[in-house]
Amino acid sequence: MMARDEFDPLAPQREAAFFYGLFLRGHDVETLRQDIDVPRTTMDKWMRARDFEATFVENLHRIYAYRKQVLAIFDGLISNEAMRPRLQ
């Protein structure tokens, strides 16, 4: 992983584009969403753990926000695809 100050601001877009490419190749959109997302129940379970260090908990919050950002970008790409006119 990259250090925090070396974070690539385009990483979420690139990852969403990767999943979008899988969608265009015929992968099921709901399966892809599940692969991208971290469910809130999972995050809640992680937060209940008492043996995590504070820095690790901060990283979990960052990961959760990042995955939600990738999912939102992916959903935007999917909705754009649905609205695109089809050539016959």
C-alpha positions, -999 to 999 in steps of 0.1 A, spaced: 0 0 0 10 36 -6 17 59 23 -11 83 31 7 113 16 12 94 -17 -25 85 -21 -36 85 -58 -67 107 -60 -78 88 -92 -76 53 -75 -113 51 -68 -121 60 -105 -96 34 -117 -110 7 -95 -146 16 -105 -136 15 -141 -121 -20 -136 -154 -33 -122 -173 -15 -150 -151 -33 -175 -161 -66 -159 -198 -55 -162 -193 -48 -199 -178 -83 -203 -210 -98 -189 -205 -101 -152 -236 -97 -131 -240 -62 -118 -253 -72 -83 -224 -96 -78 -200 -68 -88 -217 -45 -63 -213 -71 -36 -176 -74 -45 -171 -37 -42 -191 -29 -11 -184 -34 26 -218 -40 42 -226 -18 72 -232 -50 93 -196 -60 86 -183 -25 95 -204 -26 127 -189 -61 135 -154 -47 130 -161 -17 153 -173 -40 181 -139 -57 183 -120 -46 214 -85 -57 204 -80 -34 174 -55 -5 178 -67 30 172 -47 34 140 -62 2 126 -97 14 134 -89 46 116 -78 26 86 -110 6 87 -130 38 85 -109 50 55 -114 16 38 -151 18 44 -153 53 29 -131 43 0 -153 13 -9 -184 34 -7 -168 59 -30 -158 32 -56 -194 18 -54 -209 53 -60 -187 58 -91 -195 23 -103 -232 29 -99 -228 62 -118 -211 44 -147 -239 17 -147 -266 43 -148 -249 62 -176 -247 29 -195 -285 23 -190 -293 58 -204 -270 56 -234 -289 52 -267 -284 19 -285 -275 17 -321 -293 -9 -342 
